[in-house]
Amino acid sequence: MATRVISQQKGVSVGGVPLENVISVSCDADIAAAGTDVRIFGSLARLGVNYSSDIPCTVSIGWLLWNGVNEGACGLGGVHMASEFLADPVLSEKTVIVSSGAEGADGGGGALGGLTFNNCAVSNYSATFAVGELPSAECELVGSSVESGGAAAAVIPNNVDGVYALKPQDVVVAIGTFGGDMFMSPTTFCAQSVSVDLPLARENVECLGSATPLKYVQFPVTATLTVSANTQAYGSIDLSTITDGTRQPLVGEVSVSCASGTGSIGFALKGASVASQSLSIGLDDAETIETVFEAQVGGKDSTTNGLYLT
């Protein structure tokens, strides 16, 4: 069966900035969640539905990692990646446009219409690096309404000279200290994949006289960086010294960065500690250790706690 390709026509923008290297978009509007049934005695069926001014609309955008332009457009390029959302929830809201250009034409545009999502706030950001895969990111935004119209251009690079033309040797994983909290040893540490996650759960605060709610970040915000690695030797782990109060879990910096051609991007988790670990050994498989590091985000000007774009 033939497949009709329409990705060439699509364009996406956030806050008026066309996004680069977009590879996926999904959107949904939960109309039922915004409604309250009106019910009274004497009637089994509801009389009607009263809708709030905020109909939750979710937009998830995926892209190939490049140089941080898309992250900046989404408001993730401050002192740390959550700074802008802590400073002012209203100013950090964005308008997201997903549009379709002329049939058969590259470059996006709005010839065949578009969708405009208003008052969007970032609710989650994640990035993934893995051997044999192109590094990618996904950003989820939650808006208050959606309407037809709008146009967004697609930015097309001249060639594949950049991070998305990545080879395994272009990615560097750095773990500050292999201490008493970790299964793995630095001597046989062979990273296979790294994922970064910044959840930004929102609380809607409605105010009299305002058509849309304010979307405040719920605290605490805990960013994570997960490393999956093959290993043979074990580290000098001793968790009993945490439970008996002798010491606190190791706190340091864990980072992943990559550079290829003219592009570079990286993430640093500062004030990080080991949150969990798992070890998997089979008869015919490599010995795999997955370690999750976590750090709570500090204030908007903090340079020592949270997830940082490098």
N, C-alpha and C positions, 0 to 999 in steps of 0.2 A: 504494500500500500504506500502510495506517495505521501510525503509529508510536506505541507506548505510552510515554508520558512518565512516568518514575519519579523524576526529579531532585528533585521537590518533597518527596519522602519522606526524602531523604538528609540525614545530619548527620555532621560530622567534628570530632573534637577531638584536640588534641595536649597531653599533659601535663595533662589535665583541663580545658583551656581550649577552649570551642567556637570554631571558626574562623569568620571572617566572609567573606561574598562568595565562597564556594568555587564554582568553575566546572568542575572536573574532578578525578577521582581514578582512579588505576590502581594495582593491587596484584599482586604475584606472589610465589610461594614456590618456590625452586629446591631441591627435595628431593634430586635426583640429585647436586647439587654437594656435599652434606653427607655423601655415602656413600663408603665405601671397600670395593671388592670383596674378598671372601675367596676366594682361589684356591689350589689345591694340585696337586701332581703327580697324574696319573691321572684328572683330571676336566677336560673341556674347558669346561664351563659353571661359573660361579662357584658356590660353596657357599651364599653369602648375601652380605649387605651389612651392614657395620658403620657405623652413623650416629653422627656427632659430636653434641654437645649443641647445636650452633649450626646451624640450618637457615636460610640467608640468605633473608630476606623483605624485599622492597622496596616502599615506598609512595611514590608521587609525587602531590603535591597541588598543584593550580593554583587561584589566586584573583585577583580583581580587586584591584589595589593600592588601599589605603585610607589608614590612619593608623599602620601599623606594629604593630598588635595581633597579627596572625598571625605576623609576624617575631619578636616578643617571645615568643610561645607556643612557637615552635620553638627558642628559645635564641639568636636572632640579634640581640638588643637590648643587648648589653654595651657596653663602652668602644668596641670595634670589633666587627664582626659575627662574628668568630671567637673572641672573648675567652673566652666561657663554655666552649668546647670545649678550650681550652688549659689552663684552670684545673683542671678535674677531669673526666675522661672518663666517670666513673660518674654523677656528679650531673647531667651534661648529657644523659644518656639519657632518652628520653621514651616514654610509652605512647600509641600512636595508636589511636583507635577510629573505625571507619567503620560506621555503623548505618543502619537503615531503619525509618522510622516507619509508622504505620497507612496502609493503602491509601487513596489519594486525599486524604490530609491533609498540609497544609503543616507545616514546622517540624522535621522529623527525629524523633529519638527512637528507641526500641528495640523498638517493638511487634512488628516482624517480624524481630528479631534483629540481630546485628552481628558484626563481626570486630575482635578486639583484637590489635594487633601490639605485642609486648613488647621492651624494651631497644633502642629505636630511636635511632639517632644520625644527625644530618644529614650527608649525603654530598655534596650539591650544592644551591646556591641560585642562581636566575637571575631577572632582571626585564627586561621589555621595554617600551619606549615607542616609538610610531610614529605618524606622521601618518595619521589616518583609522582608527585602531584604539584600543580601550580598553587602558590600561596594565595589565599583568598580571605575576604572579610565579609561579614554580613552585619547590617545595621537595621534594627527594628524601631520604627517610630509609631507613636499612637497619636492620632488626631481627634478633632471634635466634630468634623463634618467633611463631606466630599461633595463636589459639584463638577459638572461637565465644563470642558474648556481648558485652555492653557496649552502652551507649547514648550517643549524642551528639546534642545539640540543634543546630538550624540557626538562626543569628542572622539575622533578616530586618530590613533597614533600613526606616525609614518612607517614604523617598523616595530619589531618585537625586541628592541634593545632596551631592556628594563628588567625590573624585578620579576615580572611575570614570565620572563624567559629564564627562570631560575634553575640552577643545578644544585645538587646536595651540598657541594663544597662552598656555595655562596651563603649558606645559613650558618650562623654562629650562635650556639647556646652557651650561656655563662651562668654558673651557679656559684654564688659567693663563697660558701664554705660547705664541704661535705662533712657534716658533723654527726653527733650522736643521735640525730633524729631520722637518719636515712638508711634504707636498706642497701642502696647501691654505693659502689666505690668509684672514685674518679679514674682508677687505673684501667678499667674495662668499660667505661661509660660510652655507649654508642646510641645517641638520640635518634629515634625514628620519626617522631612527630611531636609538635608543640602546639597547644591551643591556648588562646587568651580569651578571657570572658570578663565583661564588665556589665553586670546587671544593674539597671537603674529603675527599679520599681517606682511607680508614680502613685500619688494620692491626690485625687481630685478634690479641690476645695472650692465650693460654690459660694459666691458672694451676691448679695442683693444688688440689683442694678447692672450685673454683668451677664452677658449672654453665654459666655463660655467659662468653664471652671479653670482655676489655676492648677497646674500640674506640678506639685511639689515632689521632689525626690524623697523617698522614704529612707530613713537612716536606721542602722548603719549600712553603708555601701561596702560590700566585700568583693574585691576583684580577685580573680584566680588565674594562675598560669599552670597548665598541666603538661608534664613531660613524660612521654612514653619512650623507654629506652631498652635496648638489649644489653645484657651484662653477664659476667661470669663470676666476678669477685664481689663480696659483700662488704658493706661499710661497717664501722665500729659503732653500731646502734646500741643505745641503752635508754629506753623510755622510762625505766623505773626512776631515774634521776629527775624526771619531770613530776611524776606522781608523788614522790616523797618531798617535793619542795626544794630540792637541792638547786635546781636551775629552772629557768623559763625555756620554752621552745626556742630554737635557733631563729634569730631575726637577722635578715640580711637583704641582699638584692639578687634577683633572678632576672635574666634578660634573654631575649632572642632578637637577633638583627640579621638583615640580609642586604646585600648590595650586588647589583649586576648591571653592567652597562652604565647607563646614565641615571639609574634610579636606585634609591635606597630607602629602607624603612625599618623600624625596630620598635620593640616594646620593652620597658623596664618595670618590673614589679618591685617597688621599694618598701622597706619595712616588712618584708615577707617572712613567713614561717611555714613549716611543713604542716599541712592540714590533714592529709591522708596518704596512704601508700598501699599498693597491692602488688603481689608477686605471683607470676604465673610460670609454671614449669611443666612441659610435656615431654613425651618420649621423642617426638620428631620435630618439635618446634623450638625456636629460640627462647631463651630465658628472658622474660619480659618483666620489667618493673615500671609501674605507672605511679608517678608522684605528683600530688596536687599541692601547689604553694598558694597561700592566700595572704592578702593584705587589706586592711581597712583603709578607705580613702580618708585623707585629712581635709582640712579647710581649703578654701579656694586658692590660697596662696602657698599651700604646703609644698615643699620640695623633697620631703623625706618619706611620705606615706601615700601609697596608692599606685595607680597604673599610669605610666608616662609614655608618650610617643617620642621616639628618638630618631 
